[in-house]
Amino acid sequence: MYNKQKKGSFLALLPLLVFVVIFIGVSVVLKDFYAMPVIVPFLIAALTALFMNSKVNFNEKLDIFCKGAGEGNIILMCLIFLLAGAFAESAKAMGAVESTVNLGLSLLPSNILVAGVFVISCFIAISIGTSMGTIVAMVPIAMGIGSHTGIPVALVVGAVVGGAMFGDNLSMISDTTIAATKTQGCEMKDKFRMNFIIVLPAAILTALIFMFISRGNNFHVTESYTYNVIKVIPYLGVLLGALMGVNVILVLTGGILLSAVIGIWQGAFSLVGFMQASAKGMQGMFELIIISLLIGGMVELIKNNGGIDFILNVITSKVKSKKGAELGIALLVSLVDICTANNTIAIVTVGPIAKDISDEFNLEPKRVAGILDMFSCVFQGIIPYGAQMLSAATLSKLSPFSIMKYLYYPYLMGICALIAIVMIPSIKERYTITR
């Protein structure tokens, strides 16, 4: 808990500054934000934290680091990352992604084409828990729609990216949802319900904008999109289980078992093939897990050296209300995402600091988790050097800047999130006022 009597130390934040300087510096020099593996500057930053503060014995600093890295929520988050990776890859290997995409396209009304692409992208992303997977699956289809209708390809691709970020923000198996809820100690279903109410107006308005822009462009799907409803069951099971409040470990384990049974039954893979797919999915999470451990240990050292107290002192000296604290958290996670071009890492980095701010101002954990997730996704969805935009631009052979003007959903999500902070009081505030 934050101690108002402690002013903290700006110098304690040096590890974070080291990370930013190395990552941003190398990325700018190479003109590529993905040339520098993010784990390297994080390791250097963690080592910097270990070698600071000569007043504390090095072995004691190692103990502090290990305590932070082994904090309960960090370890639980890592376990969930492993299960989420296994589920995503095993479901993909048995054809769930392809069936989900094709099912959506088969139901697509021709008179609301672009809006339909947006809605399908939302559904796919919220089902499979990855904006990147949604973009890779849907952008080639968006290109075909654009070439057959005369609708600007950038417009349809913008609809795909917007829908992908909708799901990235809300999906129960998204890295961002897992990181946001676990760092704040709240239930996924609670964060989902609150978050959904905030972003739903943005999604509806986005769909209406796409309908208005593309009016008069009717396109009838002539290609036969084959799908198997049975292969969509694992996604539906995970979504329903999470919404019902079932423990996320049980939900993901159930999804993995459903993928295994259906995949083997349908002949998509053997038992060995299922295990290989699951292992591949878990391996894809290894870097994120190591980064989470490094950040957990580094933040604990920063906290011990007075860095967190310094941040909180600065914020509390400028902020006098819950709204101000929430805006401060939104600003922090937005800046870190802009610097790292990775919304999950932004949440994992800011999460512990946001938790301390939340405790100081008695904020609702689910509301803070939603703020972390929404604002990180807003900027991740619009920065031209982010993985989502680069993938969409590469697949569609367009400039990221030509797509940016059609990213209505991320822009509107940011506006709705700000309105929610400024104009909609938390449940705690309403209770206090009415009482």
C-alpha positions in Angstrom: 0.0 0.0 0.0 1.2 3.5 -0.8 2.6 5.5 2.1 1.9 9.2 1.7 4.8 10.0 4.0 7.3 8.6 1.5 8.2 10.8 -1.5 9.9 7.9 -3.3 12.8 8.1 -5.7 12.8 9.0 -9.4 16.2 7.2 -9.7 14.4 3.9 -8.9 12.6 4.2 -12.2 15.9 4.0 -14.1 15.2 0.3 -15.2 12.1 1.4 -17.0 13.9 4.3 -18.6 16.7 1.9 -19.7 14.1 -0.3 -21.3 12.4 2.6 -23.2 15.7 4.1 -24.4 17.1 0.7 -25.7 13.9 -0.5 -27.3 12.8 2.8 -28.8 16.4 3.8 -29.7 17.2 0.6 -31.6 13.8 0.6 -33.2 14.1 4.1 -34.5 17.7 3.5 -35.8 16.7 0.4 -37.6 13.3 1.9 -38.6 11.6 -1.3 -37.5 9.8 -1.7 -34.1 10.0 -5.5 -34.4 13.7 -5.8 -35.2 14.6 -5.7 -31.5 13.3 -8.7 -29.5 11.4 -7.1 -26.6 12.7 -9.7 -24.2 16.3 -8.4 -24.5 15.7 -4.8 -23.3 13.5 -6.2 -20.5 16.4 -8.5 -19.4 18.8 -5.5 -19.4 16.3 -3.4 -17.5 15.9 -6.2 -14.9 19.7 -6.5 -14.5 19.9 -2.7 -14.1 17.4 -3.0 -11.2 19.4 -5.7 -9.6 22.6 -3.7 -9.7 21.1 -0.6 -8.3 20.9 0.5 -4.6 24.3 -0.5 -3.2 22.8 -0.1 0.3 21.1 -3.5 -0.1 23.0 -6.7 -0.2 23.0 -8.3 -3.7 21.6 -11.6 -2.4 18.8 -9.7 -0.7 18.0 -8.0 -3.9 17.9 -11.4 -5.7 15.4 -12.5 -3.0 13.3 -9.4 -3.6 13.4 -10.0 -7.4 12.4 -13.7 -7.0 9.6 -12.7 -4.6 8.2 -10.4 -7.3 8.6 -12.8 -10.1 7.0 -15.6 -8.1 4.0 -13.5 -6.9 0.8 -15.5 -7.0 -1.0 -13.6 -9.7 2.2 -13.7 -11.9 2.4 -17.4 -11.7 -1.3 -17.9 -12.2 -1.1 -15.6 -15.2 1.7 -17.7 -16.7 -0.3 -20.9 -16.2 -3.3 -19.3 -18.0 -1.0 -18.1 -20.8 0.1 -21.8 -21.3 -3.4 -23.1 -21.4 -4.6 -20.3 -23.7 -1.8 -21.1 -26.1 -2.5 -24.8 -26.1 -6.2 -24.2 -26.6 -5.7 -21.6 -29.4 -3.3 -23.8 -31.4 -5.2 -27.1 -30.9 -8.5 -25.5 -31.9 -6.8 -24.0 -35.0 -5.2 -27.4 -35.9 -8.5 -29.1 -35.9 -10.1 -26.5 -38.2 -12.0 -24.4 -35.8 -10.8 -21.1 -37.1 -11.5 -21.9 -40.8 -15.0 -23.2 -39.9 -15.8 -20.1 -37.8 -14.7 -17.7 -40.6 -16.6 -19.6 -43.2 -19.7 -19.9 -41.1 -19.8 -16.1 -40.6 -19.2 -15.4 -44.3 -22.0 -17.8 -45.3 -24.4 -15.9 -43.1 -23.2 -12.5 -44.4 -26.1 -10.3 -45.8 -25.0 -8.6 -49.0 -26.7 -5.2 -48.3 -24.6 -4.6 -45.2 -21.4 -6.0 -46.5 -18.6 -4.0 -44.8 -20.6 -3.8 -41.6 -21.0 -7.6 -41.8 -17.2 -8.1 -42.2 -16.7 -5.9 -39.1 -19.3 -8.0 -37.1 -17.8 -11.3 -38.3 -14.3 -10.1 -37.4 -15.6 -9.1 -33.9 -17.1 -12.6 -33.4 -14.0 -14.4 -34.7 -11.7 -12.3 -32.5 -13.7 -12.7 -29.4 -13.9 -16.5 -30.0 -10.3 -17.2 -30.8 -8.8 -14.5 -28.5 -6.3 -13.1 -30.9 -6.5 -10.0 -33.1 -3.5 -11.2 -35.2 -5.2 -14.5 -36.0 -8.4 -12.7 -37.0 -6.5 -10.3 -39.3 -4.6 -13.1 -41.0 -7.8 -15.0 -41.6 -10.0 -12.1 -42.7 -7.8 -9.7 -44.6 -7.4 -12.0 -47.7 -11.2 -12.2 -47.8 -11.5 -8.4 -47.4 -9.3 -8.0 -50.4 -11.5 -10.2 -52.5 -14.6 -8.3 -51.4 -13.0 -5.0 -52.3 -11.9 -6.2 -55.8 -15.4 -7.6 -56.6 -17.4 -4.6 -55.5 -15.4 -1.5 -56.1 -15.4 -0.7 -52.3 -12.0 0.6 -51.3 -9.9 -2.3 -50.0 -8.5 -0.1 -47.2 -12.1 0.4 -46.0 -12.8 -3.3 -45.7 -9.4 -4.0 -44.2 -10.1 -1.2 -41.7 -13.3 -3.1 -40.7 -11.3 -6.2 -40.2 -8.8 -4.5 -37.9 -11.5 -2.8 -35.9 -13.3 -6.0 -35.4 -10.1 -7.7 -34.4 -9.4 -5.1 -31.7 -13.0 -5.5 -30.4 -12.3 -9.2 -29.8 -8.8 -8.6 -28.5 -10.3 -6.3 -25.9 -13.1 -8.5 -24.8 -12.2 -12.1 -25.4 -12.0 -14.3 -22.3 -8.9 -16.0 -23.7 -7.1 -12.9 -25.0 -3.7 -12.2 -23.5 -4.8 -8.7 -22.7 -7.9 -9.8 -20.7 -5.9 -12.4 -18.8 -3.1 -9.8 -17.9 -5.6 -7.0 -17.0 -7.8 -9.1 -14.7 -4.9 -11.0 -13.0 -2.9 -7.9 -12.3 -6.0 -6.2 -10.7 -7.3 -9.3 -9.0 -10.8 -9.3 -10.5 -13.0 -11.9 -12.2 -13.0 -12.0 -16.0 -16.8 -12.1 -16.2 -17.1 -8.9 -14.2 -14.5 -7.1 -16.3 -16.2 -8.4 -19.5 -19.7 -7.2 -18.5 -18.5 -3.7 -17.5 -16.2 -3.5 -20.5 -18.8 -4.7 -23.0 -21.3 -2.0 -21.8 -18.7 0.7 -22.5 -17.5 -0.5 -25.9 -20.9 -1.6 -27.3 -22.0 1.9 -28.4 -18.7 2.2 -30.2 -19.2 -1.1 -32.0 -22.8 -0.2 -33.0 -21.8 3.2 -34.2 -19.0 1.7 -36.2 -21.3 -0.8 -37.9 -23.7 2.0 -38.8 -20.9 4.1 -40.2 -19.7 1.2 -42.4 -23.3 0.6 -43.5 -23.7 4.3 -44.5 -20.3 4.5 -46.3 -20.8 1.3 -48.3 -24.5 1.8 -49.1 -25.4 0.9 -52.7 -22.6 -1.6 -53.0 -24.4 -5.0 -53.0 -22.2 -8.0 -53.3 -23.5 -11.6 -53.4 -21.2 -14.2 -52.1 -20.9 -16.7 -54.9 -18.1 -18.8 -53.5 -19.2 -21.8 -51.4 -17.7 -21.5 -48.0 -17.6 -24.9 -46.3 -17.7 -25.2 -42.6 -18.4 -27.7 -39.9 -20.6 -26.4 -37.0 -19.2 -29.1 -34.7 -15.7 -27.5 -35.0 -17.0 -24.2 -33.7 -18.2 -25.9 -30.4 -14.9 -25.4 -28.5 -15.0 -21.6 -29.0 -18.7 -21.4 -28.0 -18.0 -23.6 -25.0 -15.1 -21.4 -23.8 -17.2 -18.3 -24.3 -20.2 -19.6 -22.5 -18.2 -21.1 -19.7 -16.4 -17.8 -19.1 -19.6 -15.8 -19.2 -21.2 -18.2 -16.6 -18.3 -17.5 -14.3 -16.6 -20.8 -14.4 -12.9 -20.6 -13.3 -10.7 -19.7 -16.3 -8.4 -22.7 -15.7 -11.4 -25.0 -15.9 -12.8 -23.2 -18.9 -9.5 -23.4 -20.9 -9.0 -27.0 -19.9 -12.5 -27.9 -21.1 -11.8 -26.1 -24.3 -8.6 -28.0 -24.9 -10.4 -31.3 -24.2 -13.2 -30.4 -26.6 -10.7 -29.6 -29.3 -8.9 -32.9 -28.7 -12.1 -35.0 -28.8 -13.6 -33.2 -31.8 -10.2 -33.1 -33.7 -9.5 -36.8 -33.2 -13.1 -37.7 -34.0 -13.2 -35.6 -37.2 -9.8 -37.0 -38.2 -8.1 -33.6 -38.1 -5.2 -35.0 -36.1 -4.2 -38.0 -34.0 -3.5 -38.0 -30.3 0.1 -37.3 -31.0 -0.9 -34.5 -33.4 -3.1 -32.9 -30.8 -0.2 -33.0 -28.3 2.2 -31.5 -30.9 -0.3 -28.7 -31.6 -0.8 -28.0 -27.9 3.0 -27.9 -27.4 3.4 -25.5 -30.3 0.7 -23.2 -28.8 2.4 -23.2 -25.4 5.8 -22.6 -26.9 4.3 -19.5 -28.6 3.7 -18.1 -25.1 7.2 -18.8 -23.7 8.5 -15.3 -24.4 5.5 -13.6 -22.9 5.8 -15.8 -19.8 9.5 -14.9 -19.4 8.8 -11.2 -19.9 6.0 -11.4 -17.2 8.5 -13.0 -14.7 11.2 -10.4 -15.5 8.7 -7.5 -15.1 7.3 -9.0 -11.9 10.8 -9.1 -10.4 11.9 -5.8 -11.8 8.7 -4.0 -10.5 9.2 -5.5 -7.0 12.8 -4.0 -6.9 11.5 -0.7 -8.3 8.9 -0.7 -5.6 11.5 -1.6 -2.9 13.7 1.3 -4.1 10.9 3.8 -3.9 9.9 4.0 -7.6 6.3 3.2 -7.1 6.0 5.6 -4.2 7.5 8.3 -6.5 4.9 7.6 -9.3 2.1 7.6 -6.8 3.3 10.8 -5.1 3.4 12.5 -8.5 0.0 11.3 -9.5 -1.6 12.0 -6.1 -0.1 15.5 -6.0 -1.7 16.3 -9.4 -4.8 14.1 -8.9 -7.5 14.7 -6.3 -10.2 12.4 -7.4 -11.0 8.8 -8.6 -11.6 10.1 -12.1 -8.1 11.7 -12.1 -6.6 8.5 -10.9 -8.3 6.5 -13.7 -7.2 9.0 -16.3 -3.7 8.7 -15.0 -3.8 4.9 -15.4 -5.2 5.3 -18.9 -2.4 7.7 -19.8 0.3 5.4 -18.4 -0.8 2.3 -20.3 -1.3 4.3 -23.5 2.2 5.7 -23.3 3.7 2.3 -22.6 1.8 0.7 -25.5 3.0 3.5 -27.9 6.6 2.8 -26.7 6.5 -1.0 -26.9 3.9 -1.5 -29.7 2.5 -4.5 -27.7 -0.7 -4.1 -25.7 -0.2 -7.2 -23.5 3.3 -6.1 -22.4 1.9 -2.6 -21.8 -0.7 -4.1 -19.4 1.8 -6.4 -17.7 4.2 -3.5 -17.2 1.6 -0.9 -15.9 -0.6 -3.5 -14.1 1.3 -3.6 -10.8 1.5 0.2 -10.7 -2.1 0.6 -11.6 -3.0 -1.8 -8.7 -1.2 0.5 -6.2 -3.0 3.5 -7.6 -6.2 1.6 -7.4 -5.7 0.7 -3.8 -4.7 4.3 -2.9 -7.9 5.8 -4.5 -10.2 2.8 -3.7 -11.0 2.1 -7.3 -12.9 -0.9 -8.6 -10.5 -3.6 -9.8 -12.8 -4.6 -12.7 -13.0 -0.9 -13.8 -9.2 -0.5 -13.7 -8.8 -3.8 -15.6 -11.2 -2.5 -18.2 -9.3 0.8 -18.5 -6.0 -1.0 -18.9 -7.4 -3.3 -21.6 -9.4 -0.6 -23.5 -6.7 2.0 -23.8 -3.9 -0.4 -24.6 -6.1 -1.9 -27.4 -7.0 1.6 -28.7 -3.4 2.6 -29.4 -2.3 -0.9 -30.4 -5.1 -0.8 -33.0 -4.1 2.5 -34.5 -0.3 2.9 -34.3 1.1 2.3 -37.8 4.1 0.3 -36.5 2.0 -2.1 -34.4 1.9 -5.8 -35.3 -1.8 -5.6 -36.2 -1.5 -2.7 -38.7 1.7 -4.0 -40.2 0.2 -7.5 -40.8 -3.0 -5.9 -42.3 -0.9 -3.6 -44.5 1.4 -6.4 -45.6 -1.3 -8.9 -46.4 -3.4 -6.2 -48.3 -0.3 -4.5 -49.9 -1.5 -1.2 -48.6 0.2 1.5 -46.6 -0.7 1.5 -42.9 -1.7 5.1 -43.2 -4.2 4.4 -45.9 -6.0 2.0 -43.5 -5.8 4.3 -40.5 -8.5 6.7 -41.7 -11.0 3.8 -41.6 -10.2 2.6 -38.1 -13.5 3.9 -36.8 -13.8 1.4 -34.0 -10.5 2.0 -32.1 -11.1 5.8 -32.3 -14.7 5.4 -31.0 -13.6 2.9 -28.3 -11.2 5.5 -27.0 -13.9 8.2 -27.0 -16.3 5.8 -25.2 -13.6 4.9 -22.6 -12.9 8.5 -21.9 -16.6 9.2 -21.5 -17.0 6.3 -19.1 -14.2 7.7 -16.9 -15.3 11.3 -17.0 -19.1 10.9 -16.9 -20.0 7.5 -15.5 -19.1 7.0 -11.8 -18.1 3.7 -10.5 -20.4 1.5 -8.5 -18.5 2.4 -5.3 -19.0 6.1 -6.0 -22.7 5.7 -6.8 -23.2 3.7 -3.6 -21.4 6.3 -1.6 -23.5 9.1 -3.1 -26.9 7.4 -2.7 -26.1 6.2 0.8 
